[in-house]
């Protein structure tokens, strides 16, 4: 069985891989986009859109 530290490291590695995959996906989907446009799209994906989205409930972080 893996230790909590090993499981945490695995979670971090998976997160980093997912971030890299999404960045590559955005580059493929929007080949003419500037770096700034790609970064904006990435951040919208990462933290969600500014406006309310039906079915999405935002919660404060960190939770108290």
Order of alpha helices (4+ residues) and beta strands (2+ residues): alpha-alpha
